[in-house]
Each structure stands twice: as C-alpha cells, then as structure tokens.
Amino acid sequence: MPDADPVAQVIERFRPRTLSPAAAAFAKEATASARPSTPNRAKAFLFAASRLGAFAESVGLELRPEVLFVPSVIDRCCHPKVTQLSGATGRTVRTNLRAMARALQCAPPSVWLSRERAKPPYTPAEIAGYLALADTQPTESRRMRAGALVCLGAGAGLVGADLKALCGDDVVVRSGGVVVFVRAGRRPRAVPVLRRYQDRLVSAARFAGGRLVIGGTSAARRNVTSPLTASLAGGRDLERIEIARLRATWLCEVAGAIGLGTFMQAAGITCSQRLGDLVAGLPSGDEDDAVALLGAGR
C-alpha cells in the first residue's frame, strides 16, 4: 500500500483540548480545503484557523469560511487588544489566515501598487550649472534667492515648509560650520550645511536678514518657489530644477560621508525600513558631532 499522505495525517490527528468540537472541525475543514503543501504548513494553518474559530465563537459569528476569512474579521481576530497571543505570534497567525483566505478564494487578490522610487540626485556639473543660472538672474534679490534655493536643497536637504519658512536669521555660523535652524513644521532641528554651499548661503542669509530667504511675505503662501524653479532652467541640457532632486543630492552625499552604503552592505540590509527602529535606541549626538560627521565643517 502506498504511504499515507503526511499532510492529511497531521490534519486528522488535530484534536485540541482547549477548542470546542465545532471550532476544531472548522479548523480541520478549512485547512484541508486550503491544501497546505507540507506537514509544517498544515500545522501552521491548523493553529491559525483554530484561533479564528475560537474568536468567531466568542463574538457569535458563524463558523463558515465565507464569513470568517475576510480581512476585517482576520484583523480583528489578531488585534493585540483582542487576542492573548504575543505581537509576533499574532502577526504570524494573520499572515497564515490571509494565505488561507487566498487559497479558499474568500478574499480578493492583492493589488500590487508600484513603489515610488527616490528621485535621482544631481551631478556636481548640474549643480554648478544651476548655480551659474542663479548668478545670471536680473536683480540682486533674485540672484540671492535662487542661489539660496540650490544651497538649501543640495546643501541641507530642505524641502516644503522647512524651506519656505526659513529666515535669514536662522542661518548661523557656529560649531565649526554653518547650521540652519528649522523651526517650522513637525520636526524642528538644526541641520549642518555641506561645506561647499556655506559661503553662498551665508551671503544670501545676511542679505535676507529677518525676512524669508526664499522670498515672499508669508511662509503659508503657496507656490513661493515656483518662480525661482522656473527661472532655473537651461533648456534640454539643464531642465527645470526639482526640489526633490536637490534633497536627493544632499541625502546621497551625506550617506556617502557617513559610510551608510558600506554599513548596509556589511549588515546585509537592502531596505532601510528598520533603520528607524535601530536609531531610536541610539544617542543622537550633539550639534558639533553632526557638523563633523556630515562633512559640514568650514
């Protein structure tokens, strides 16, 4: 006789003592219908389905796959305030229940959304071209504001409200370099400016004084940067400047200065999703440390 199916044996032997007969039968039927490929996969499905069956009985839901294997019920079953499972176990159970839902065709297929990629950084030659365009603006005020736009983006990584709300008095020479104080927005901070942008930015900040460096009379005004970005364009070889690409230029240069690429390769990390969790437990360092580390010393 041929050997019995090991997956079927695992399902048949499933007799949990803490589960009602109806919930146990539901778990076994749902697991068999999902057709797990290995005995270990069958055990994982049985455990997940048994948690779902127990939850359904506690809230009065019918023990039917079309009722229980839906995202709202699965998420509620695995919520940390509802289940007695640990966070990691709850996430594993939810993953297995979602896999069973797909196998049972109780849930619509996931729709993959394309991930927005980071903007490519500008090359040093392109930055030099934009700074040259800034120097050709018709008035001193326009020249100062256009140069500051490039320096704040590529030299300090500022975008959005942080960029528009910056006053000349927020640019300070200290800690061995030039520091920009970001006071608006949700993340007030001090940002060291990369060395080669410092002299231009200091000149623009002194010209602005207590006024907004980029221009305008109110940081809340929309499209403050649009006239400047429109003027910083040099045809086919130098398209209209993008604030996001200026920030990407700063990010790439700082990442290289601190050795981020070498660290991620050595650690085997290809995605930075968990770096924020790691950094949360590390000392942030002071302003002098930031100026020295980011290559912003004078």
GIZI-V756271 format. One record per helix or strand. SS is the DSSP state (2 for helix, 1 for strand). FROM is the first residue (numbers start at 1). LEN is the number of residues. Records with the same first field share a line. If there is no record, write none. Layout:
SS: FROM-LEN + FROM-LEN
This chain:
2: 6-7 + 21-14 + 39-21 + 65-4 + 71-7 + 87-17 + 124-12 + 140-17 + 160-5 + 168-3 + 195-14 + 226-6 + 235-3 + 243-15 + 260-8 + 275-6 + 287-7
1: 167-1 + 171-4 + 177-6 + 189-4 + 212-1 + 297-1
